[in-house]
Amino acid sequence: MASLTTLEDYEPLVGSDTIERVRVKANQLDDLYVANINSTYYGGGVAELLSSLTLLMNDVGIKTE
């Protein structure tokens, strides 16, 4: 079974400095809650992107739905 992608999986591509900057910026959103809204639940590019984006946002501690 494949594991979910985490932010650290991108480190070889973008470098550790970029990963650290993302984590610092995510910490600034600690008290907020992000709701992703899209007109279609399935299909389409935005729906596909939001699924992956939500998982990565959760990985850095941003509360999403």
C-alpha positions in Angstrom: 0.0 0.0 0.0 1.4 3.4 -1.0 1.8 6.1 1.6 0.4 9.6 1.3 2.7 12.3 0.0 4.2 14.6 2.6 5.9 17.9 2.2 9.3 16.2 2.9 8.8 14.1 -0.3 9.4 17.4 -2.2 12.7 18.2 -0.5 14.9 16.6 -3.2 13.2 18.8 -5.8 13.0 22.1 -4.0 15.6 21.9 -1.2 15.4 22.0 2.6 15.3 25.8 2.7 12.1 25.9 0.8 10.5 23.2 2.9 11.5 25.2 6.0 10.0 28.4 4.6 6.7 26.6 3.8 6.6 25.3 7.4 7.3 28.7 8.9 4.5 30.3 6.8 2.1 27.5 7.7 2.8 28.1 11.4 1.5 31.7 10.8 -1.9 30.2 9.9 -2.1 28.1 13.0 -5.2 29.8 14.4 -7.1 29.7 11.0 -9.3 27.2 9.3 -9.2 26.9 5.5 -12.4 25.8 3.7 -11.8 24.7 0.1 -14.9 25.4 -2.1 -15.4 24.1 -5.6 -18.4 24.0 -7.8 -17.9 20.4 -8.7 -17.1 17.6 -6.2 -15.7 15.1 -8.7 -13.9 15.7 -11.9 -12.3 18.7 -13.4 -8.8 20.1 -12.7 -9.7 22.1 -9.6 -11.3 19.2 -7.8 -8.3 17.0 -8.4 -5.9 19.7 -7.2 -7.8 20.5 -4.1 -7.6 16.9 -2.9 -3.8 16.8 -3.1 -3.5 20.4 -1.8 -5.7 19.6 1.2 -3.5 16.7 2.2 -0.4 18.7 2.0 -1.9 21.6 4.0 -3.0 19.2 6.7 0.6 17.8 6.7 2.0 21.2 7.6 -0.6 21.7 10.3 -3.2 23.9 8.5 -6.7 22.9 9.4 -8.7 22.3 6.2 -11.9 20.8 4.9 
